[in-house]
Amino acid sequence: MTLVARAQLDFVQQTLAEFTQRSSIMRPIALLQAQHVAIVVSLRAIGHVLKEVDADTTAKRQWLANQWLHWQTEPIFAHFIKPDRDNLLKEFRGFLDIRSGAFGSPAVVADPIMPTSVALHVDFNPDALLTTDGRKAVPLLREAVHFWDQCLKLAEQAFLTAA
């Protein structure tokens, strides 16, 4: 049985790999922003998908409710996954700041599909990316992926017997 939440985590891992790839080619800041938002939002949504889609029996829902009490107190969830998602979606804060040390000088590129007819392209150093509270973002993103991977392994095992 493959969990839908596992497929979502796979998407996060693929997007994170692309997002953190070092390259000598400048990338559109809009693409980097979209990848960042997709990663942060999807990391929080994994728990929702597990609950709303994968926990499709009473036994699975009960098991998940018991686990959730513990999972939401884990530091990576309580101090990164949830607040960073809330900052992005509820307060419209936490987007990538072009003035941060993660970006080189932007190049303005003519792009007729953009509303302003131009796009900003930048060199991007993911290792220099910081969260709104000044922590290195990429290690936290990787820790969050690891956290959900461990949680989903537990769920996959438990759901086999809770069907």
N, C-alpha and C positions, 0 to 999 in steps of 0.2 A: 504494500500500500504506500503510495507516494502522497505525502501531504501537500496541499496547495501552498501552505506556509513554507515548505521546503523549496518549492519552485520560486517563490518570492525571494527567499534568501539567496538562491542561485542567481537570480536577477541582480540582487544587491552586490553579490560578489563580482559578477561580470562588470557591472557599472563601476564599482570601486576600482577594479583592475584598470579599466580604461581611464578613469579619472586620475589615478595616481601614476600613470605611465609617464616617465620622463621623456621629453621629446625636444628636438631642436627646432621643431616646426611650431610656429605660433598658432594658437587655437582661438576660436571666437569665445569671448567672455560669456556670451549668452549660452553657449553649449556647456561651458564649465559650470555656470550657474544652474542650468537645468539638471546636469548630472548630480551636483551637490544636493539640490532639493530632492531629487528622486531617491538618492541614497538615504538621506536623513529621514524623510517621510516614510519610506518603505521599511526602514529599520523599526520604526514604531508600529507600523501597520501589521507586521508579522504576527504580533500577539493577537490583534483583532481578527486576522484571517484564521489563525489557529482556533480561536474561540467560535467565530461565526460560521466558518465553513468546515473545518476539519473535525471539530468536536460535535459530531452529528448524532450522538447517542447520549442518553442520560449518564451512563457510566463514564464516558469520555468527558462530558461537561463537569462532572463531579471531580474527576481526577485533575482536570485543568484548573478548576476553582481552587483546589488545595495547593497546587503548584504556584498559581498566580500570586498567592499571598506571599510566597517566598521570593519569586522572581522579581516582583516590582520593588523589593527592598534591596536588591543587588545594586552595588554602587554604579556599575556601568549603565544600568537602566535608570535608576533614580537620579543620577547626577549628570547623565549625558543623553541617553536615548530619548527619554520623555521631555526634559526641558529644552533640548535643542529643537525637537520637533515642534513643541509648543511655541518657542520663539519664532520659528519660521512661519507657522500657519496661523497662530492666534495673535501674534504681535507684529508680524511682518518684519522681524529682526533676525539677524544671523545669516544674511546672504553674504556671498563673497565680496569682500571690500577690495576694489581695484587698487586702493592706496596701500594695501598691506604688503609686507615683504614677500609674499608668495608670487607676485606678479612683476614682470619687467615693464618697461615703458610700453604703453599701448600703441598700436598702429591703427590708424583709421583707414578702413577699406570700403570702397564703394560697393554697396550691396542693395540693388533695387528692390529686393523682397522685404527689406527691413523698413519699419514705419518711418524712420528718419533717413532712409536711403544710404546709410552707412552702418558698418559694424566695427566694433572694437575687437582686435585680435591681440593676444598677449602671449608672452612666454610665461609658463606657469611652473612653479616649483612647489609641488604638493607637500614636500617636507617642511616648508616654511608656513604652511597654512595654520592659522590659529582659530580657536573657537572664540565666541564673544567674551568669554572670561579668561582668555589668554593661554589656554592649554593647546598643545600640539594636537591638531584635529585628526590626522591620518592614523596615528596609533589608537586613538579612541574609536575611530570608525572600524578599525580591524578588531579591536577588542569587542565591540558590539556585535560584529559578525560572528566571532568565536562564541560569545555568550548565547546568541540565538541558535547557533549550530548545536551547542550542548543541550539547550532546552528542547530543541526539536528531536534530537536523538532520544532523549527521555520520553518525549511524547510518542514517537514512532514505536518505541518498545512497549509503552503502556497501552497504546491504542490497539496493538495487536491482540492483547488479552481483554480489552474493554469493549470489544465489538459487540 
